[in-house]
Structure formats: structure tokens, C-alpha cells
Amino acid sequence: MAGHQQQINPYATDPTSMAGSFFHQGANAFAQPAQYHNYAPMGPHRENLLPYQRASHDFFIPDKLREELQRKAEASLQTLPNSTLPVTVDHFHSLVPLDTNNQRNTTTFGYVTWAYKATSGKDGKLYALRRLEGYRLTNEKAILAVRPWKRINNGSVVSIHEAFTTRDFGDSSLIFVTDYHPNSKTLTETHLHHNPNPRFQSRAQPQAVSEAVLWSYLVQTASALKAIHSSGLAAQVISPSKVLLTSKNRIRLNGCGIVDLVKCDALPPVEEQQQDDFLQLGRLVLCIASNANATLNMPKALDHLTRHYSPRLKDAVTWLLHPPNTPANPHPEKNIDIFLTGIASEVTTVLDNTFHAEDTLYSMLMGELENGRLVRLMAKLGLINERPEYEHNEQWSETGERYYLKLFRDYVFHAVDENGRPVVDLGHIITCLNKLDAGSAELINLVSRDEQTSLIISYKELKKGIETAFNELVRGAARRG
Ligand SMILES: Nc1ncnc2c1ncn2[C@@H]1O[C@H](COP(=O)(O)OP(=O)(O)OP(=O)(O)O)[C@@H](O)[C@H]1O
């Protein structure tokens, strides 16, 4: 930390002021709308600093990731006051619509569908509800079709929890309960959103999706299909509007299991459905590669793929699109294991990228672990300092080791410079707390506010003091409990 250097604090509410609050969880942290600009990366950058100096953002997770997590938290916490939606649907409450467009179509499931975020009254957790409007259960057994789907536990499939019919919306609706992935987007929303205004269409050309991203989607979907097909099921819906992008390049099949339920009496054999999954996956890649969101012109899209992507990708898509034993696909058989074997080198690349991403997240987590350690220490200090009474003793926090802990709190947080101005230095606080946590033998001079008492004490003794006082409080709490 550049202790005494003039530097801009990126976490300050007013970043130009040196003395701003340096914790991003400031008083305005949950101001609406959230002030994301407070988190934009700002100087000074590392090059300005000496090797031993650190800027305050070195102590926290990177701005981009924090913003992403913050947006997810914001989406999760979103409520809808004065909503016309039912107050409860079975044991779910606090419904918030997830649909971002008003166009309702019945093409995917044969019913108008709605998506909501809702809180379960049973466990208090958030779930996504998909409602099929006007669905009537004619065959009681149909609802059992959801059972095998509840056992699918794959990172590339949105987990299914239950399905039930309800009249809470004033009609007869089917509700499908799945995991909720805050702030996720469908692949249609991510890659295929054309501007409906023709004036802007030519200017805002959609960005071509890179080959690496397409392979990553292919590998993740193949992993989902491996889990699904191995359980004797078929995904049945692999379309851009039913694949969720839940974080960077991470996709999950959404809407599985619904067709099994609504068409339970008229389903072809599962082998046929599985073959159809390959066809749908091939079409999905073609749609995204050629940016065709409505009707896919197959020959044109294949031509685009041939010209802009590698022959390996084209071969994989051709394999997916054509039945076995045909001139375009001479393989005698077609199943997910053969497909995975064929794309093994791309699977390895995606796996390696995932390892790198995991390593990065792991080291960020290490940083946060340090912060968590200091927060626990501050929580202990907060519990002890200035406690009005303990066990009927109003002097408790002013006596014994509690007294020098109070002086230490003043030393860390209430220091002033020679002109009486507050010393606002994150480096000083973190250094002191780290030394306290480590129980360093270093001595410090603590002075009372009236300057009548001065005490030379080591961090080691302070650490012992904090543990003794905290344990006393814990014992008191346990006695009361
Ligand atoms: N499990 C989920 N968790 C979080 N958000 C979801 C979930 N399922 C869907 N959503 C969001 O809800 C919105 C609507 O999803 P939906 O699957 O209905 O897509 P759609 O584009 O409206 O498709 P359709 O035209 O077929 O209705 C999308 O923005 C999607 O990101």
C-alpha cells in the first residue's frame, strides 16, 4: 500500500477526494440505480507505484467481476411492487417476470409460456418458474415425466425441481420449477437480436461469433447430451431461445423435460428423439454462426460456415445434421459417445480454458479470503469495544484487556495527523489488523484520548486480549442460550 503517497482512491464515493470512504460497500452501495461508475477502474495504475506499494483495488476482486456479481445480486433481489401477478403460486411468492420481450409465441411448447423469478415459501430460495398458459392435465401420469429429469445433475443443464398444475393465475396453467440463474440471457438475446428498426440495422452489424466460442458451446452442449442420453432421455428443445448464457461463455440447456410432459401421449421412441437432438444442435451452431434468428436457410448457412470457420467445425456440424449411412455422413452409427470422441481435441482445449478460468477465480478468492479474515477480526473488535455493559458490569469494556483494545481501536481507526486531521489510510488499517491477526511481537504505543495514559504493548498481547474478551462474550451468549 502506498502509505503516504498522494493517490486517487477508486473506492471513494468521490474518487477525486483523498479522504473518501475506501470501502466499496459505502452508504450508497445499494442506491437505486446502482452506481456502477463508482467501480470503473481508475488510476493510479501499478506502473506509477514502487514494487512494494499497492493500490487499494489490489485488495478486492476485479471491477468487472464485482460488477457482474453485483448485477446478479441486484437481479436476484429485484421485487415488483403493485404487481398484478398472483401473490402466491402454490408455495411460491414474490413473482417477478423474467421475459424481456412482449411477443408471446407458442412454437416451442405449443402453449404461450411465461418465465418468472419466485421465492419458495418452503426453503426461502429463488427459483425460476415457467408457466404454460392454458395447459390442462388430461393424463395424471404425464406429471410423472418430470421425475427422471430431477435426477439430471449436469453443469450444462438448468436443473429441474418439480412440475405442478395451478389455477392461481385464473386459468389452468402448468408450472415448471427450475434453478434460477440471475441476470442470464438466452442465446437469441446474446447473439441474434436484430434491431427491429430498419434505420439502425445496417449500421449495427452483429458481431461474428468466434470459432472458440462456438466450440465451447458445442462442447458444453455435448456434455449435457451425454448426461441426458445416458439417462435414457432426450433434450428435445435445443434452440437459441432455450439455451441460457449464465456467465461468460457458460451455457445451460433450458426448458428440458417440458415436451416429455405436454406431449407424453404422442412422443416418438426415445432413440428417434435423441437423433433429433443432434439435428437441433447442428442447427443451433449454424444459427449462431450465420446470425440467422428466424428461418434458417440451411445451404446458405453451411456455405457461410465453410467460408468463415475451420473445416473441423464444418465437419462436426455436418455430422450433426445428417443421418448416419448417408453420403454426407458415412458413419454407420450416430450417438453422443461417437460425437465426443470425434471432438476430443476441442474438448481438451475447452477443459484447459476452464482450468485457467478456475485458477484465476481461485486466486481472486484468496484475496477475498484475506478480506474475510480481517472482517472477522473487525467483527470481534466491534463486539467488544464500547459495549455498554456485560454481566451487569457497566465498566466491562473499559477495564482489563478491553481497555487497551479500545485504545487500539482508536490507534487503528481514529488516528489524526499533527494538525488534528483524520488519517484516512487503508494501508494503515490493513497493516495493523494483519499484525494483530498474526500476533506480531512488534510493540506499539497506545495513548488514551485525554493523553493521561500511555501504554507500550505488543500485537501479540493485543491478540491474546481480543481472544480472551471474545471468548468471555461467547461463554455469556451460550449461558443465555
Ligand atoms: N432459469 C432461468 N433463470 C434465469 N432467467 C431465466 C431462466 N429461464 C429463462 N430466463 C430468462 O427469462 C427470459 C425469457 O425466457 P424464455 O425461455 O421464455 O425465452 P424467450 O426468448 O421469451 O422465448 P420464447 O419466445 O420461446 O418465449 C429470458 O431473458 C431468460 O434469460
The ligand as a Gaussian input file, in Angstrom:
#p B3LYP/6-31G(d) Opt

LIG

0 1
 N      -33.888000     -20.442000     -15.212000
 C      -33.782000     -19.157000     -15.504000
 N      -33.080000     -18.329000     -14.709000
 C      -32.978000     -17.023000     -15.003000
 N      -33.510000     -16.437000     -16.075000
 C      -34.225000     -17.214000     -16.913000
 C      -34.407000     -18.600000     -16.672000
 N      -35.164000     -19.110000     -17.686000
 C      -35.450000     -18.083000     -18.510000
 N      -34.889000     -16.938000     -18.055000
 C      -34.954000     -15.620000     -18.678000
 O      -36.296000     -15.346000     -18.978000
 C      -36.396000     -14.705000     -20.227000
 C      -37.435000     -15.453000     -21.066000
 O      -37.051000     -16.781000     -21.271000
 P      -37.742000     -17.682000     -22.367000
 O      -37.138000     -19.034000     -22.268000
 O      -39.225000     -17.581000     -22.256000
 O      -37.209000     -17.012000     -23.688000
 P      -37.982000     -16.221000     -24.804000
 O      -36.941000     -15.535000     -25.611000
 O      -39.064000     -15.393000     -24.201000
 O      -38.536000     -17.464000     -25.619000
 P      -39.973000     -17.715000     -26.214000
 O      -40.101000     -16.736000     -27.330000
 O      -39.907000     -19.132000     -26.625000
 O      -40.930000     -17.483000     -25.056000
 C      -35.000000     -14.708000     -20.846000
 O      -34.459000     -13.404000     -20.758000
 C      -34.206000     -15.640000     -19.997000
 O      -32.894000     -15.172000     -19.844000

